[in-house]
């Protein structure tokens, strides 16, 4: 009897677990201030579950492609624009806690150009 009770309990837990969504905590809207050599920028980063998103600096928006992702931990993304030649930036993020994301932005040469924290 005890064995059937445990099997029934396990089946119920599996069925209930399917009702809940365990999304990646990196997905969503992150806002904060990014600091670089030219000043501080109000920044909004939007990351979607399909590894796309956008980043805005004081209302200048760029599309972001996530190229490497560790669920609920970190991701590496890229964005860029054309200004007589293609300019590309690399974003590295790390989830500090549920509501805080550390972000670093690197230029084409791999030099750190911006650093800051974004919050959900």
Backbone as a printed PyTorch tensor [residue, N CA C, xyz], in Angstrom:
tensor([[[  0.8240,  -1.1930,   0.0000],
         [  0.0000,   0.0000,   0.0000],
         [  0.8700,   1.2580,   0.0000]],

        [[  1.9320,   1.2530,   0.8080],
         [  2.8160,   2.4190,   0.9030],
         [  3.4670,   2.7220,  -0.4500]],

        [[  3.8270,   1.6600,  -1.2070],
         [  4.4670,   1.8300,  -2.4980],
         [  3.5240,   2.5400,  -3.4760]],

        [[  2.2530,   2.1360,  -3.5210],
         [  1.2830,   2.7600,  -4.4160],
         [  1.0410,   4.2120,  -4.0500]],

        [[  1.0860,   4.5040,  -2.7660],
         [  0.8980,   5.8740,  -2.2990],
         [  2.0230,   6.7620,  -2.8380]],

        [[  3.2530,   6.2790,  -2.7580],
         [  4.3960,   7.0500,  -3.2450],
         [  4.3570,   7.2090,  -4.7640]],

        [[  3.9570,   6.1580,  -5.4900],
         [  3.8650,   6.2410,  -6.9410],
         [  2.7800,   7.2500,  -7.3260]],

        [[  1.6380,   7.2080,  -6.6700],
         [  0.5550,   8.1580,  -6.9490],
         [  0.9970,   9.5820,  -6.6570]],

        [[  1.6840,   9.7860,  -5.5560],
         [  2.1850,  11.1040,  -5.1980],
         [  3.1760,  11.6210,  -6.2420]],

        [[  4.0460,  10.7500,  -6.7130],
         [  5.0290,  11.1420,  -7.7270],
         [  4.3330,  11.5310,  -9.0300]],

        [[  3.3170,  10.7970,  -9.4440],
         [  2.5850,  11.1070, -10.6740],
         [  1.8850,  12.4580, -10.5440]],

        [[  1.2580,  12.7060,  -9.4090],
         [  0.5800,  13.9890,  -9.1850],
         [  1.5720,  15.1360,  -9.2180]],

        [[  2.7370,  14.9710,  -8.6110],
         [  3.7480,  16.0370,  -8.6030],
         [  4.2480,  16.3300, -10.0170]],

        [[  4.4280,  15.2920, -10.8270],
         [  4.8720,  15.4870, -12.2080],
         [  3.8030,  16.2350, -13.0030]],

        [[  2.5480,  15.8540, -12.8320],
         [  1.4660,  16.5290, -13.5440],
         [  1.3290,  17.9790, -13.1050]],

        [[  1.4470,  18.2510, -11.8230],
         [  1.3760,  19.6300, -11.3380],
         [  2.5700,  20.4480, -11.8030]],

        [[  3.7220,  19.8360, -11.8670],
         [  4.9210,  20.5310, -12.3270],
         [  4.7930,  21.0160, -13.7550]],

        [[  4.0400,  20.3140, -14.5920],
         [  3.8220,  20.7240, -15.9660],
         [  2.9560,  21.9670, -16.0910]],

        [[  2.2370,  22.3100, -15.0220],
         [  1.3630,  23.4840, -15.0510],
         [  2.1230,  24.7830, -14.7970]],

        [[  3.3210,  24.6800, -14.3090],
         [  4.1000,  25.8670, -13.9650],
         [  5.1550,  26.1130, -15.0320]],

        [[  5.4440,  27.3640, -15.2890],
         [  6.4400,  27.7370, -16.2690],
         [  7.7140,  28.1750, -15.5490]],

        [[  8.8030,  27.5520, -15.8860],
         [ 10.0830,  27.9060, -15.2870],
         [ 10.9180,  28.6120, -16.3470]],

        [[ 10.6320,  29.8760, -16.5770],
         [ 11.3340,  30.6640, -17.5780],
         [ 12.7390,  31.0090, -17.0960]],

        [[ 13.5780,  31.3090, -18.0480],
         [ 14.9240,  31.7760, -17.7540],
         [ 14.8230,  33.1560, -17.0990]],

        [[ 15.4750,  33.3370, -15.9650],
         [ 15.4080,  34.6160, -15.2460],
         [ 16.0580,  35.7580, -16.0220]],

        [[ 16.8630,  35.4540, -17.0390],
         [ 17.4880,  36.5040, -17.8400],
         [ 16.4910,  37.1710, -18.7830]],

        [[ 15.4300,  36.4520, -19.1450],
         [ 14.4250,  37.0070, -20.0470],
         [ 13.6800,  38.1500, -19.3780]],

        [[ 13.3520,  39.1540, -20.1700],
         [ 12.5640,  40.2600, -19.6520],
         [ 13.2160,  41.6030, -19.9080]],

        [[ 12.7510,  42.6010, -19.1760],
         [ 13.2170,  43.9790, -19.3360],
         [ 14.1250,  44.3430, -18.1700]],

        [[ 15.3250,  44.8000, -18.4970],
         [ 16.3180,  45.2240, -17.5080],
         [ 16.6070,  46.7010, -17.7370]],

        [[ 16.6400,  47.4870, -16.6600],
         [ 16.8810,  48.9280, -16.7800],
         [ 17.9370,  49.3670, -15.7690]],

        [[ 18.7140,  50.3770, -16.1520],
         [ 19.7320,  50.9200, -15.2640],
         [ 20.5900,  51.9420, -15.9680]],

        [[ 21.7580,  52.1770, -15.3970],
         [ 22.6900,  53.1630, -15.9400],
         [ 23.9940,  52.4630, -16.3010]],

        [[ 24.4560,  52.7230, -17.5180],
         [ 25.7390,  52.2150, -17.9990],
         [ 26.7140,  53.3850, -18.0410]],

        [[ 27.9400,  53.1330, -17.5910],
         [ 28.9520,  54.1870, -17.5270],
         [ 30.0820,  53.8640, -18.5000]],

        [[ 30.4650,  54.8690, -19.2920],
         [ 31.6540,  54.7200, -20.1230],
         [ 32.4540,  56.0150, -20.0840]],

        [[ 33.4530,  56.1360, -20.9350],
         [ 34.3470,  57.2940, -20.8960],
         [ 33.6410,  58.5980, -21.2640]],

        [[ 32.5030,  58.5110, -21.9480],
         [ 31.8140,  59.7180, -22.4040],
         [ 30.6570,  60.1390, -21.5040]],

        [[ 30.3060,  59.3100, -20.5310],
         [ 29.2290,  59.6930, -19.6270],
         [ 28.3880,  58.5160, -19.1780]],

        [[ 27.2500,  58.8620, -18.5920],
         [ 26.3100,  57.8720, -18.0980],
         [ 25.1220,  57.7970, -19.0630]],

        [[ 24.6350,  56.5870, -19.3130],
         [ 23.5290,  56.3910, -20.2420],
         [ 22.4240,  55.5890, -19.5780]],

        [[ 21.1940,  56.1140, -19.6290],
         [ 20.0460,  55.3280, -19.2160],
         [ 19.8970,  54.1890, -20.2150]],

        [[ 19.9000,  52.9830, -19.7090],
         [ 19.9450,  51.8100, -20.5770],
         [ 18.7700,  50.8920, -20.2910]],

        [[ 18.1840,  50.3900, -21.3580],
         [ 17.1200,  49.3840, -21.2630],
         [ 17.5360,  48.2060, -22.1390]],

        [[ 17.6010,  47.0280, -21.5390],
         [ 17.9450,  45.7970, -22.2420],
         [ 16.7350,  44.8750, -22.1840]],

        [[ 16.2930,  44.4150, -23.3530],
         [ 15.1700,  43.4840, -23.4390],
         [ 15.6980,  42.1850, -24.0320]],

        [[ 15.5140,  41.0790, -23.3120],
         [ 15.9540,  39.7690, -23.7860],
         [ 14.7460,  38.8470, -23.8660]],

        [[ 14.6060,  38.1710, -25.0030],
         [ 13.4980,  37.2530, -25.2290],
         [ 13.9880,  35.8140, -25.1440]],

        [[ 13.0690,  34.8980, -24.9700],
         [ 13.4210,  33.4850, -24.8490],
         [ 13.9620,  32.8970, -26.1500]],

        [[ 13.7440,  33.5650, -27.2720],
         [ 14.2500,  33.0640, -28.5550],
         [ 15.6260,  33.6450, -28.9130]],

        [[ 16.3680,  34.1160, -27.8990],
         [ 17.7380,  34.6280, -28.0550],
         [ 17.8410,  35.8690, -28.9290]],

        [[ 16.8290,  36.6980, -28.8940],
         [ 16.8670,  38.0010, -29.5440],
         [ 16.4530,  39.0480, -28.5190]],

        [[ 16.6000,  40.2960, -28.8860],
         [ 16.1840,  41.3620, -27.9960],
         [ 16.6220,  42.7040, -28.5290]],

        [[ 16.7300,  43.6610, -27.6190],
         [ 17.1650,  45.0000, -28.0090],
         [ 17.8480,  45.6660, -26.8240]],

        [[ 18.6630,  46.6580, -27.1440],
         [ 19.3060,  47.4650, -26.1140],
         [ 19.1560,  48.9250, -26.5320]],

        [[ 18.8060,  49.7710, -25.5750],
         [ 18.6090,  51.2010, -25.8350],
         [ 19.4810,  52.0030, -24.8890]],

        [[ 20.1690,  52.9820, -25.4590],
         [ 20.9690,  53.9270, -24.6870],
         [ 20.3760,  55.3060, -24.8970]],

        [[ 19.8010,  55.9040, -23.8800],
         [ 19.1710,  57.2200, -24.0180],
         [ 18.3380,  57.3020, -25.2850]],

        [[ 17.5200,  56.3020, -25.5140],
         [ 16.5600,  56.2250, -26.6250],
         [ 17.1600,  55.8580, -27.9840]],

        [[ 18.4540,  55.5670, -28.0890],
         [ 19.0300,  54.9980, -29.3150],
         [ 18.9700,  53.4830, -29.1760]],

        [[ 18.1820,  52.8290, -30.0200],
         [ 17.9130,  51.4020, -29.8640],
         [ 18.6350,  50.5690, -30.9180]],

        [[ 19.0940,  49.3700, -30.5120],
         [ 19.7910,  48.4450, -31.3950],
         [ 19.2520,  47.0360, -31.1440]],

        [[ 19.2210,  46.2260, -32.1820],
         [ 18.8250,  44.8190, -32.0500],
         [ 19.9750,  44.0230, -31.4510]],

        [[ 19.6420,  43.0670, -30.5930],
         [ 20.6380,  42.2200, -29.9400],
         [ 20.3930,  40.7660, -30.3320]],

        [[ 21.4660,  40.0690, -30.6620],
         [ 21.4270,  38.6240, -30.8910],
         [ 22.2500,  37.9460, -29.8100]],

        [[ 21.6430,  37.0300, -29.0920],
         [ 22.3570,  36.2790, -28.0590],
         [ 23.0770,  35.1300, -28.7510]],

        [[ 24.4000,  35.0530, -28.5810],
         [ 25.1910,  34.0310, -29.2640],
         [ 25.6190,  32.8990, -28.3340]],

        [[ 25.5970,  33.1340, -27.0340],
         [ 25.9660,  32.1090, -26.0670],
         [ 25.1670,  32.3760, -24.8020]],

        [[ 24.5380,  31.3420, -24.2650],
         [ 23.6460,  31.5530, -23.1220],
         [ 23.7630,  30.4040, -22.1360]],

        [[ 23.8700,  30.7520, -20.8890],
         [ 23.7930,  29.7810, -19.7920],
         [ 22.5410,  30.1480, -19.0040]],

        [[ 21.5300,  29.3120, -19.0840],
         [ 20.2190,  29.6170, -18.5020],
         [ 20.3470,  30.0260, -17.0370]],

        [[ 19.6600,  31.1020, -16.6990],
         [ 19.5980,  31.6350, -15.3330],
         [ 20.9630,  32.0680, -14.7890]],

        [[ 21.9610,  32.2660, -15.6520],
         [ 23.2910,  32.6490, -15.1720],
         [ 23.8940,  33.8080, -15.9510]],

        [[ 24.0470,  33.6400, -17.2790],
         [ 24.7430,  34.6630, -18.0630],
         [ 24.4410,  34.4710, -19.5470]],

        [[ 24.7960,  35.4840, -20.3270],
         [ 24.7450,  35.3510, -21.7690],
         [ 25.7440,  36.3140, -22.4010]],

        [[ 26.0940,  36.0100, -23.6420],
         [ 26.9240,  36.8750, -24.4680],
         [ 26.0900,  37.2210, -25.6910]],

        [[ 26.0000,  38.5070, -25.9900],
         [ 25.2200,  38.9590, -27.1310],
         [ 26.0080,  39.9430, -27.9780]],

        [[ 25.4760,  40.2230, -29.1590],
         [ 26.1120,  41.1680, -30.0680],
         [ 25.0790,  42.1360, -30.6120]],

        [[ 25.5100,  43.3680, -30.8230],
         [ 24.6960,  44.3490, -31.5340],
         [ 25.6420,  45.2230, -32.3390]],

        [[ 25.1070,  45.9300, -33.3010],
         [ 25.9550,  46.7720, -34.1210],
         [ 25.1600,  47.7110, -34.9860]],

        [[ 25.8790,  48.5220, -35.7240],
         [ 25.2750,  49.4900, -36.6320],
         [ 26.2810,  49.8000, -37.7360]],

        [[ 25.7610,  50.3450, -38.8130],
         [ 26.5930,  50.7000, -39.9520],
         [ 26.8430,  52.2060, -39.9460]],

        [[ 28.1190,  52.6000, -39.9350],
         [ 28.5140,  54.0070, -39.9640],
         [ 29.7490,  54.1150, -40.8650]],

        [[ 29.5540,  54.0270, -42.1730],
         [ 30.5710,  53.9370, -43.2140],
         [ 31.3340,  52.6040, -43.1470]],

        [[ 31.2180,  51.8690, -42.0690],
         [ 31.6500,  50.4830, -41.9480],
         [ 30.8780,  49.8760, -40.7800]],

        [[ 30.8560,  48.5640, -40.7020],
         [ 30.0900,  47.8880, -39.6610],
         [ 30.8050,  48.0080, -38.3160]],

        [[ 30.0950,  48.5340, -37.3300],
         [ 30.6130,  48.6620, -35.9710],
         [ 29.8470,  47.6690, -35.1040]],

        [[ 30.5740,  46.7940, -34.4540],
         [ 29.9240,  45.7570, -33.6540],
         [ 30.3770,  45.8410, -32.2020]],

        [[ 29.4630,  45.5840, -31.3010],
         [ 29.7450,  45.5620, -29.8690],
         [ 29.3450,  44.2100, -29.3060]],

        [[ 30.0740,  43.7640, -28.3030],
         [ 29.7850,  42.5100, -27.6160],
         [ 29.3190,  42.8190, -26.2070]],

        [[ 28.2230,  42.1920, -25.8180],
         [ 27.6630,  42.3590, -24.4760],
         [ 27.9240,  41.0780, -23.6940]],

        [[ 28.4740,  41.2200, -22.4930],
         [ 28.5990,  40.0930, -21.5720],
         [ 27.8090,  40.4340, -20.3230]],

        [[ 26.9530,  39.5170, -19.9120],
         [ 26.1520,  39.7510, -18.7160],
         [ 26.3060,  38.5930, -17.7510]],

        [[ 26.0480,  38.9010, -16.4930],
         [ 26.0460,  37.8800, -15.4520],
         [ 24.9460,  38.2260, -14.4630]],

        [[ 24.1090,  37.2610, -14.1580],
         [ 23.0380,  37.4590, -13.1990],
         [ 23.6310,  37.4280, -11.7910]],

        [[ 23.5510,  38.5570, -11.0820],
         [ 24.0890,  38.6570,  -9.7200],
         [ 23.0990,  38.0520,  -8.7300]],

        [[ 21.8470,  38.4520,  -8.8310],
         [ 20.7490,  37.8540,  -8.0760],
         [ 19.4960,  38.0120,  -8.9130]],

        [[ 18.3540,  37.6330,  -8.3870],
         [ 17.1350,  37.6140,  -9.1950],
         [ 16.8430,  38.9510,  -9.8670]],

        [[ 17.1530,  40.0650,  -9.2400],
         [ 16.8030,  41.3600,  -9.7960],
         [ 17.9600,  42.2000, -10.2900]],

        [[ 19.1880,  41.6730, -10.2940],
         [ 20.3570,  42.4640, -10.6680],
         [ 21.1780,  41.7470, -11.7370]],

        [[ 21.4830,  42.4730, -12.8130],
         [ 22.2680,  41.9370, -13.9180],
         [ 23.4970,  42.8110, -14.1170]],

        [[ 24.6840,  42.2330, -14.0800],
         [ 25.9290,  42.9530, -14.3660],
         [ 26.1490,  42.9150, -15.8610]],

        [[ 26.4220,  44.0510, -16.4670],
         [ 26.6030,  44.1210, -17.9140],
         [ 27.9350,  44.7930, -18.2290]],

        [[ 28.6490,  44.2110, -19.1860],
         [ 29.8900,  44.7870, -19.7010],
         [ 29.7780,  44.8080, -21.2230]],

        [[ 30.2430,  45.9040, -21.8150],
         [ 30.1920,  46.0400, -23.2650],
         [ 31.6160,  46.2440, -23.7770]],

        [[ 31.9670,  45.4710, -24.8160],
         [ 33.3040,  45.4940, -25.3950],
         [ 33.2340,  45.9700, -26.8410]],

        [[ 34.2730,  46.6670, -27.3010],
         [ 34.3190,  47.1410, -28.6860],
         [ 34.8410,  46.0470, -29.6200]],

        [[ 35.0410,  46.4060, -30.8920],
         [ 35.5010,  45.4390, -31.8930],
         [ 36.8370,  44.7960, -31.5340]],

        [[ 37.6700,  45.5150, -30.8010],
         [ 39.0020,  45.0200, -30.4450],
         [ 39.0110,  44.2150, -29.1550]],

        [[ 37.8690,  44.1220, -28.4820],
         [ 37.7910,  43.3810, -27.2300],
         [ 38.0860,  44.2180, -26.0040]],

        [[ 38.1790,  45.5450, -26.1650],
         [ 38.4340,  46.4320, -25.0270],
         [ 37.1270,  46.7520, -24.3190]],

        [[ 37.1410,  46.7410, -22.9910],
         [ 35.9680,  47.0910, -22.1920],
         [ 35.6930,  48.5800, -22.3650]],

        [[ 34.4770,  48.9160, -22.8150],
         [ 34.1420,  50.3250, -23.0160],
         [ 33.0080,  50.7960, -22.1200]],

        [[ 32.1760,  49.8700, -21.6250],
         [ 31.0710,  50.2510, -20.7420],
         [ 30.8660,  49.1780, -19.6900]],

        [[ 30.3830,  49.6300, -18.5310],
         [ 30.1880,  48.7020, -17.4120],
         [ 29.0410,  49.2470, -16.5530]],

        [[ 28.2760,  48.3570, -15.9630],
         [ 27.2080,  48.8110, -15.0930],
         [ 26.3120,  47.6980, -14.6280]],

        [[ 25.2280,  48.0720, -13.9580],
         [ 24.2460,  47.1310, -13.4520],
         [ 22.8650,  47.5170, -13.9730]],

        [[ 22.0880,  46.5060, -14.3220],
         [ 20.7220,  46.7070, -14.7510],
         [ 19.8180,  45.9480, -13.7780]],

        [[ 18.5960,  46.4580, -13.6230],
         [ 17.6740,  45.9030, -12.6320],
         [ 16.3450,  45.5900, -13.2760]],

        [[ 15.7090,  44.5180, -12.8020],
         [ 14.3810,  44.1360, -13.3050],
         [ 13.3400,  44.9580, -12.6260]]])
